[in-house]
Amino acid sequence: MFRRPKRILRKGPLSARFEIPFPVILFIAPILLYLYLGCAFPDTFFSPFPISRRVRSREHVDTHTATVKKLSEDAKAALKQQKEIPKLEQEGLVEDPSVNGPLSPASKPSLKVEEMNFAVEMHGFQCLVYTSQARDAKYRPKSNIDVTWVTQLTTDRIPVFKKMLERWTGPISAALYSQDVSKDTKDIEDLLDRVDFHIVGASQGLYPVNTLRNVAINKANTDFIILADVDFVPSEGIYEATKSFVEKLASTGAAHDKKVYVLPAFEIDGADQTVPPNFDELQKMGSRIHQVHNDKGRDIAHKYTQYDKWMTATDPYRISYRFPYEPYILAPRTIPRFDVRFFGYGNDKASHNYELNAAGYEFWGFPKHFVVHIRHSQGSWIHQTFLDPRERLSRTLTTFLHDCDRRYSKVITISEENTIFEPLPASANFTMEVGRLGANCDTTCNSIGKICHAEYSNRINLCRELEKNFQCLHGCNREFFGADLPAFNTQRMQCLINNAPLGAPFTCDSVYEFSRRLCPCGN
């Protein structure tokens, strides 16, 4: 039998005793080279060790915090050295972030710097608010029993803002949304004697209108404020009238009453946009001047002011609140703040007035004085705000309404007035079915084996009956955009807009995506 001879291992060098195949060498050599380079250059691409990478990873995780901190420190330093805003020099007292208490007038002027948190879902970072106090002492309140005009703007609104300044002679707190702080401070330089400006650095998000309003309210130094948009100009003498009014409230102990006073808002037709100086001149304009947003559907934002009643009023009169009322008001500075979840355009003021009502505030008409809307081109920011209506209304507004109701433990109640209705014909064997969102009444009635009697749609969709069947408190708004559209607060205890049957009669085959109404289903 053939046997393989035994291999004899000779003593000798290691290389002679162990032979490494060439393919193995090709595999191992790059690894050894990589390890060598990693040791030689530990903070480069070649480093195989996790220490530096862990540091870099931790730095990446902390980028947000570190960046915010650095921006804040840099901004404070720049402001202190008068580099970022070199022309905001003031003769009055100002606060310095690095000093406890005010600086003397002889000290180097600086600005008060505050960190302002935006809601995370909106911006996700901190911004700085630069506050410049009015230089001229006569435009600063002498006591807390005074009135401050509160507004928010961008620099493209400065022309109409100056028109407001021609009429309002009292304190002003204005939040300015700025994309270029250095440039914008030059644009407002000639206004710094008159106005307390609070400059908010712009983000890449939507216009934070309610956050700006809150900044301006918080910075006001009087017990009462007037909340108005920048494109509204008041009547002459309104400051003196409102100041005298709040002084009387304070003298009678009524300054802390839960009341807000509505300044009716008007709009002028035609190219001549000259604002009437007083009530008498407003009356002379006749039909040329009317309620702001008086077109059908939008009028519900202001019509509850009862303009006809205001025209004859000599004393404040009670206004019955209904959603989505959004007047401009004289109010205590202690009112609830605006909800910052609303940004851009839409529901920002309506939500605030809803909360005022929920918090127990009464609305009263303020006689003889008013504000007038000045027509203008739309700002560039407004085009960013018209999102999908379902996104804006059904999410933000619905969430806010639920939160507000919970906050004030609001109980939905049904109107007691006229809740008994003439019965429908018994022979038709009617049932009142609630249509699904997007479904027409034919579909709804057919699904239960009945037919839709369109001739009774107007009858059963009267607002009070909808309240009784749906238990919706604010869903029934009159004369909105038509009979088949839902109420302003879509997808939340909504009733269909229904009190315009002649102009837009109900039909069984009418369909709208958010429509939900009572269907007259019978034999």
Residue pairs with C-beta under 8 A, 6 or more apart in sequence:
9 17
10 16
34 46
34 48
35 48
37 44
37 46
38 46
38 47
38 48
38 49
40 46
41 47
42 49
42 51
42 52
43 52
47 53
59 66
64 125
68 125
68 126
71 126
71 128
72 115
72 126
72 128
75 84
75 113
75 128
76 97
76 98
76 113
78 84
79 85
79 97
79 110
79 111
79 113
79 130
80 96
80 97
80 98
80 110
82 89
82 108
82 109
82 110
84 181
84 182
85 111
85 130
85 181
85 182
85 185
85 199
86 182
87 185
87 186
87 189
88 109
88 111
88 130
88 132
88 185
88 192
89 109
90 109
90 132
90 133
90 135
90 192
91 105
91 135
92 105
92 133
92 134
92 135
92 137
92 140
93 102
93 103
93 104
93 105
93 133
94 102
94 103
94 109
94 110
94 111
94 112
94 133
95 101
95 102
95 103
95 112
96 102
96 103
96 107
96 110
96 112
97 110
97 112
97 113
103 109
103 110
111 130
111 131
111 132
112 130
112 131
113 128
113 129
113 130
113 131
114 128
114 129
114 131
115 126
115 127
115 128
115 129
116 126
116 127
116 128
116 129
116 200
116 211
116 215
117 126
118 124
118 125
118 126
118 127
118 203
118 208
118 211
118 340
119 211
119 340
119 341
121 341
122 205
122 206
122 208
122 211
122 340
122 341
122 343
123 203
123 205
123 208
125 203
127 200
127 201
127 203
128 200
128 201
129 175
129 198
129 199
129 200
129 215
130 181
130 197
130 198
130 199
131 196
131 197
131 198
131 199
131 219
132 192
132 196
132 197
132 198
132 199
133 140
133 196
134 140
134 171
134 172
134 192
134 193
134 194
134 195
134 196
135 192
135 193
136 193
136 194
139 170
139 171
139 172
139 193
139 194
139 195
140 171
140 221
141 148
141 170
141 171
141 221
141 222
144 221
144 222
144 223
145 222
145 223
145 224
145 246
145 247
145 250
145 255
146 170
146 171
146 222
146 223
146 224
146 243
146 246
147 170
147 171
147 222
147 224
147 225
147 226
147 239
147 242
147 243
147 246
147 330
148 170
148 171
148 172
148 173
148 220
148 221
148 222
148 224
148 225
148 226
148 333
149 164
149 168
149 170
149 171
149 172
149 173
149 225
149 226
149 228
149 239
150 172
150 173
150 174
150 213
150 216
150 217
150 220
150 225
150 226
150 227
150 228
151 161
151 164
151 172
151 173
151 174
151 175
151 216
151 227
151 228
151 229
151 230
152 174
152 175
152 176
152 177
152 209
152 212
152 213
152 215
152 216
152 229
152 230
153 161
153 174
153 175
153 176
153 177
153 230
154 176
154 177
154 178
154 207
154 379
154 381
155 176
155 178
155 184
155 187
155 188
156 379
156 380
157 230
157 231
157 376
157 379
158 187
158 188
158 191
160 230
160 231
160 233
160 374
160 376
161 174
161 191
161 230
162 191
163 233
163 275
163 374
164 230
164 232
164 233
164 234
165 172
165 191
165 194
165 195
166 233
167 233
167 234
167 235
167 236
167 238
167 275
168 234
168 238
168 239
169 239
169 240
170 239
170 243
171 196
171 220
171 221
171 222
172 194
172 195
172 196
173 196
173 198
173 216
173 217
173 219
173 220
173 221
173 225
174 195
174 196
174 197
174 198
174 216
174 230
175 198
175 200
175 212
175 213
175 215
175 216
175 219
176 184
176 188
176 197
176 198
176 199
176 200
177 200
177 202
177 207
177 208
177 212
177 381
178 184
178 185
178 199
178 200
178 201
178 202
179 202
181 199
181 201
184 199
185 199
188 195
188 197
191 197
196 219
196 220
196 221
198 215
198 216
198 219
200 208
200 211
200 212
200 215
205 343
206 343
206 344
206 381
206 384
206 385
207 343
207 344
207 345
207 379
207 381
207 382
207 384
207 385
208 340
208 343
209 342
209 343
209 344
209 345
209 348
210 338
210 339
210 340
210 341
210 342
210 343
210 348
210 352
211 338
211 340
211 343
213 227
213 337
213 338
213 348
214 337
214 338
214 340
217 225
217 227
217 333
217 337
217 338
218 337
220 333
222 333
223 246
223 250
223 255
223 332
223 333
223 334
224 242
224 246
224 255
224 330
224 331
224 332
224 333
225 330
225 331
225 332
225 333
226 234
226 242
226 263
226 328
226 329
226 330
226 331
227 328
227 329
227 331
228 234
228 263
228 328
228 371
229 328
231 373
231 374
231 376
232 265
232 328
232 371
232 372
232 373
232 374
233 275
233 371
233 372
233 374
234 263
234 369
234 370
234 371
234 372
235 275
235 276
235 277
235 278
235 279
235 282
235 368
235 369
235 370
235 371
235 372
236 277
236 278
237 278
237 369
238 263
238 369
241 368
241 369
242 330
242 366
242 369
245 261
245 330
245 366
246 255
246 330
249 255
249 257
255 332
256 332
256 334
258 359
258 360
258 361
258 362
259 361
259 362
259 363
259 364
260 329
260 330
260 331
260 332
260 335
260 356
260 361
260 362
260 363
260 364
261 316
261 329
261 330
261 331
261 364
261 365
261 366
262 305
262 319
262 327
262 328
262 329
262 363
262 364
262 365
262 366
263 327
263 328
263 329
263 330
263 366
263 369
263 370
263 371
264 291
264 302
264 305
264 307
264 310
264 327
264 365
264 370
264 371
265 291
265 292
265 302
265 305
265 327
265 328
265 370
265 371
265 372
265 373
266 282
266 289
266 290
266 291
266 292
266 370
266 371
266 372
266 373
267 289
267 290
267 291
267 292
267 293
267 294
267 372
267 373
267 375
268 274
268 275
268 285
268 288
268 289
268 372
268 373
268 375
269 287
269 288
269 289
269 290
270 288
273 374
273 375
275 372
275 374
276 282
276 284
276 285
276 289
276 372
279 368
279 369
279 370
282 289
282 370
283 311
289 372
291 299
291 302
291 303
291 305
291 307
292 302
292 373
293 299
293 301
293 302
294 303
296 479
296 481
297 479
297 480
297 481
297 482
299 479
300 322
300 324
300 325
300 477
300 478
300 479
300 480
300 488
301 324
301 325
301 326
301 350
302 325
302 326
302 327
304 319
304 320
304 321
304 322
304 325
304 327
305 319
305 327
305 365
306 317
306 319
306 365
309 317
309 365
310 317
310 365
310 367
313 365
313 367
314 367
314 368
315 367
316 364
316 365
316 366
316 367
317 364
317 365
317 367
318 362
318 363
318 364
318 365
319 363
319 364
319 365
320 363
321 353
321 357
321 363
322 474
322 477
323 350
323 353
323 354
323 357
323 474
323 477
323 488
323 489
324 347
324 350
324 353
324 354
324 474
324 477
324 488
324 489
325 350
325 353
325 363
326 349
326 350
326 352
326 353
327 353
327 363
328 371
329 363
330 366
331 356
331 361
335 356
335 359
335 361
336 352
336 355
336 356
336 359
338 348
338 351
338 352
339 351
339 352
339 355
339 400
341 396
341 399
341 400
342 348
342 351
342 396
342 400
343 385
344 381
344 382
344 384
344 385
344 386
344 387
345 382
345 385
345 386
346 385
346 386
346 392
346 393
347 392
347 393
347 396
347 397
347 400
350 488
351 397
351 400
351 401
351 404
353 363
354 400
354 401
354 404
354 474
355 404
355 408
356 363
357 363
358 404
358 405
358 407
358 408
358 410
359 408
360 408
389 490
390 490
390 514
393 488
393 489
393 490
393 491
394 490
394 491
394 492
397 489
397 490
397 492
398 489
398 490
398 491
398 492
401 489
401 492
402 492
404 410
412 471
412 473
412 493
413 473
414 467
414 468
414 471
415 464
415 467
417 464
418 464
419 464
419 468
421 462
421 464
421 465
424 430
424 456
424 459
424 460
424 520
424 522
427 523
428 453
428 522
428 523
429 450
429 522
429 523
430 453
430 456
430 520
430 521
430 522
431 448
431 450
431 521
431 522
432 460
432 469
432 518
432 519
432 520
432 521
433 441
433 444
433 445
433 448
433 518
433 519
433 521
434 444
434 469
434 470
434 516
434 517
434 518
434 519
435 441
435 443
435 444
435 515
435 516
435 517
435 518
435 519
436 444
436 516
437 491
437 513
437 514
437 515
437 516
438 511
438 512
438 513
438 514
438 515
439 511
439 515
440 508
440 509
440 510
440 511
440 515
441 452
441 454
441 457
441 508
441 509
441 517
441 519
441 520
441 521
442 451
442 452
442 508
442 509
444 452
444 519
444 521
445 451
445 452
445 508
445 519
445 520
445 521
445 522
446 452
448 521
450 521
450 522
450 523
451 521
451 522
451 523
452 508
452 519
452 520
452 521
453 520
453 521
453 522
454 506
454 507
454 508
454 520
456 520
457 505
457 506
457 507
457 508
457 517
457 519
457 520
458 498
458 501
458 505
458 506
459 520
460 518
460 520
461 496
461 498
461 506
461 517
461 518
462 498
462 499
463 476
463 478
463 495
463 498
463 499
464 476
465 518
466 472
466 475
466 476
466 495
466 496
466 498
466 517
466 518
467 473
467 475
467 476
467 495
469 518
470 493
470 494
470 495
470 518
471 493
472 487
472 493
472 494
472 495
473 493
474 487
474 488
474 489
475 486
475 487
475 489
475 493
475 494
475 495
475 496
476 487
476 495
476 497
476 498
476 499
477 487
477 488
477 497
478 497
478 499
478 500
479 497
479 499
479 500
480 487
480 488
480 497
481 497
482 497
482 500
482 503
482 504
483 496
483 497
483 498
483 500
483 501
483 503
483 504
483 505
483 506
483 510
484 496
484 504
484 506
484 507
484 510
484 511
484 512
484 515
484 517
485 496
485 497
485 512
485 514
485 515
486 494
486 495
486 496
486 497
486 512
486 514
486 515
486 516
487 494
487 495
487 496
487 497
490 514
491 514
494 514
494 516
495 517
496 515
496 516
496 517
496 518
498 506
498 517
506 517
508 519
